Amino acid sequence: MKALVSKPHLLSRVATLALGKTIGGPAAEFTDVPEPTISPNEILVKVRAVALNPTDHMHIDVISPPGSTIGCDYAGEVAKVGGNAVKAWSVGDRVAGVVHGGLVPGRGAFAEYLKIDSDLAWKVPDDVDDAAAATFGVSAATAMLALNCRLGLPYPGEEQDIRRQQTAPAIFIYAGSTAAGLFTIQTAKLAGYTVVTTASPHSTDLVKSYGADAVFDYHDPDVATAITKQYPDISIAVDCFSKGKSFGISDEVLKNSKGKLITLLQPPKPKYPGVEHELILAYTLFGHAFQWLPPVGPKWPALPDDRKALARFYATLPQLVGSKKLRAPPVLLEEGGWNGILTGLDKLRAGKVSGGKIVVKL
Ligand SMILES: NC(=O)c1ccc[n+]([C@@H]2O[C@H](COP(=O)([O-])OP(=O)(O)OC[C@H]3O[C@@H](n4cnc5c(N)ncnc54)[C@H](OP(=O)(O)O)[C@@H]3O)[C@@H](O)[C@H]2O)c1
């Protein structure tokens, strides 16, 4: 079958790390590889649409060992069902989700077929098309990991307790118009929180339409002061951009209450005593230990509770999506079939994506 597979590219990796830009063309190419064989707990999926994430090009450019299948987010159709999964799945069911792409051969979404544990995928309702379904991968799972697993907000469907409080507590979500941000806003609203976020002026209506209560322009050099003037007691935040000035702005917002910030990329030390930073990675949701750039790169332990959380999230997602409680971000369709994956990733690399999720139909 056809798949996007990483190439040996040590020099280009070093250059990417040192210069911050890719040289020598993409370090992945479309290759014929064996169709994955499934275990009794897995299903085989015929991939119909994929959504693109910054992590995909970060894997191609720096992280992936040669021979790894790239890509995480997918929607498609069940093609084979493992013996232990026959109660939950049938051949022909519509399915979507996320895989740990870019780490090993044979497990990645940018392929004709992929395999996934049968409880780590969700059944797509009839009225949701493949393109929209494919967006509920890395970004949606990351919002759940940040809010429900790490910050302890009630899971969607368990929001009653907090709604009984008279004043909804506030949460700060830096970069609400990122795909991760749009899911984080919605998940925080479902938990009953007042959402304070940042976005460009051109994204203000978008983030409000996904539930943001207050929106501040991150280009304003005094944005943190403007936020703390109106919301002086915010104690939890998620930084859905996690680069450059984002950490400092979030620290400023959390300074008064010595709060906790969840970051999606490696943060610097907090600017103020008492403020806490915690880096999360969507990949821990698969429940296995892994390492990037062995033998020297960072290692992550197996976190079985994260895996349970992803299974729980995907079990409830058909109802959440069907009832429109959780909506896909705007879909930015990239034409060109397989080649659309490469052109779409170039747009993400260049920071040219705003207010939506690039999806490619295969
Ligand atoms: N740790 C994890 O597991 C994990 C998971 C998902 C994502 N991430 C990381 O989180 C980040 C967001 O990913 P994504 O896929 O959600 O991004 P995305 O949708 O591709 O982000 C595009 C958005 O970034 C916003 N933006 C650009 N420059 C900004 C700045 N200086 N400050 C604030 N916002 C800015 C733009 O907002 P405006 O148009 O409104 O300016 C645009 O809408 C990436 O760095 C990604 O690698 C990590």
The ligand as a MOL file (V3000), in Angstrom:
LIG
                    3D

  0  0  0     0  0            999 V3000
M  V30 BEGIN CTAB
M  V30 COUNTS 48 52 0 0 0
M  V30 BEGIN ATOM
M  V30 1 N 1.7500 18.7720 23.0110 0
M  V30 2 C 0.8560 18.2930 22.1530 0
M  V30 3 O 0.4500 17.1390 22.2480 0
M  V30 4 C 0.3180 19.1930 21.0790 0
M  V30 5 C -0.9200 18.8950 20.5150 0
M  V30 6 C -1.4530 19.7800 19.5610 0
M  V30 7 C -0.7190 20.9030 19.1970 0
M  V30 8 N 0.4880 21.1300 19.7660 0 CHG=1
M  V30 9 C 1.2430 22.3410 19.4420 0
M  V30 10 O 0.3570 23.4220 19.7100 0
M  V30 11 C 0.5060 24.4460 18.7400 0
M  V30 12 C -0.8360 24.6960 18.0620 0
M  V30 13 O -1.1710 23.5980 17.2280 0
M  V30 14 P -2.4750 23.6940 16.3220 0
M  V30 15 O -2.4620 22.5500 15.3920 0
M  V30 16 O -3.6550 23.8520 17.1980 0 CHG=-1
M  V30 17 O -2.1470 25.0380 15.5640 0
M  V30 18 P -2.7950 25.7380 14.2970 0
M  V30 19 O -4.2760 25.5350 14.3060 0
M  V30 20 O -2.0600 25.3560 13.0870 0
M  V30 21 O -2.4490 27.2620 14.6500 0
M  V30 22 C -2.7970 28.2890 13.7740 0
M  V30 23 C -3.1680 29.4800 14.6280 0
M  V30 24 O -2.0230 29.9670 15.3100 0
M  V30 25 C -2.3330 31.2890 15.7150 0
M  V30 26 N -1.1110 32.0230 15.9570 0
M  V30 27 C -0.1180 32.2700 15.0700 0
M  V30 28 N 0.8520 33.0080 15.6820 0
M  V30 29 C 0.4530 33.1940 16.9720 0
M  V30 30 C 1.0220 33.8590 18.0920 0
M  V30 31 N 2.2170 34.4730 18.0360 0
M  V30 32 N 0.3350 33.8470 19.2530 0
M  V30 33 C -0.8730 33.2450 19.3230 0
M  V30 34 N -1.4660 32.5860 18.3090 0
M  V30 35 C -0.7940 32.5720 17.1310 0
M  V30 36 C -3.1300 31.8660 14.5770 0
M  V30 37 O -4.1450 32.6470 15.1870 0
M  V30 38 P -4.6710 34.0290 14.5580 0
M  V30 39 O -4.9730 33.7350 13.0980 0
M  V30 40 O -5.8640 34.3320 15.3850 0
M  V30 41 O -3.5440 35.0080 14.7140 0
M  V30 42 C -3.7090 30.6340 13.8560 0
M  V30 43 O -5.1120 30.5820 13.9120 0
M  V30 44 C 1.5970 23.9590 17.7970 0
M  V30 45 O 2.8290 24.4870 18.2390 0
M  V30 46 C 1.5960 22.4510 17.9800 0
M  V30 47 O 2.8390 21.8700 17.7020 0
M  V30 48 C 1.0340 20.2950 20.6790 0
M  V30 END ATOM
M  V30 BEGIN BOND
M  V30 1 1 1 2
M  V30 2 2 2 3
M  V30 3 1 2 4
M  V30 4 1 4 5
M  V30 5 2 4 48
M  V30 6 2 5 6
M  V30 7 1 6 7
M  V30 8 2 7 8
M  V30 9 1 8 9
M  V30 10 1 8 48
M  V30 11 1 9 10
M  V30 12 1 9 46
M  V30 13 1 10 11
M  V30 14 1 11 12
M  V30 15 1 11 44
M  V30 16 1 12 13
M  V30 17 1 13 14
M  V30 18 2 14 15
M  V30 19 1 14 16
M  V30 20 1 14 17
M  V30 21 1 17 18
M  V30 22 2 18 19
M  V30 23 1 18 20
M  V30 24 1 18 21
M  V30 25 1 21 22
M  V30 26 1 22 23
M  V30 27 1 23 24
M  V30 28 1 23 42
M  V30 29 1 24 25
M  V30 30 1 25 26
M  V30 31 1 25 36
M  V30 32 1 26 27
M  V30 33 1 26 35
M  V30 34 2 27 28
M  V30 35 1 28 29
M  V30 36 1 29 30
M  V30 37 2 29 35
M  V30 38 1 30 31
M  V30 39 2 30 32
M  V30 40 1 32 33
M  V30 41 2 33 34
M  V30 42 1 34 35
M  V30 43 1 36 37
M  V30 44 1 36 42
M  V30 45 1 37 38
M  V30 46 2 38 39
M  V30 47 1 38 40
M  V30 48 1 38 41
M  V30 49 1 42 43
M  V30 50 1 44 45
M  V30 51 1 44 46
M  V30 52 1 46 47
M  V30 END BOND
M  V30 END CTAB
M  END
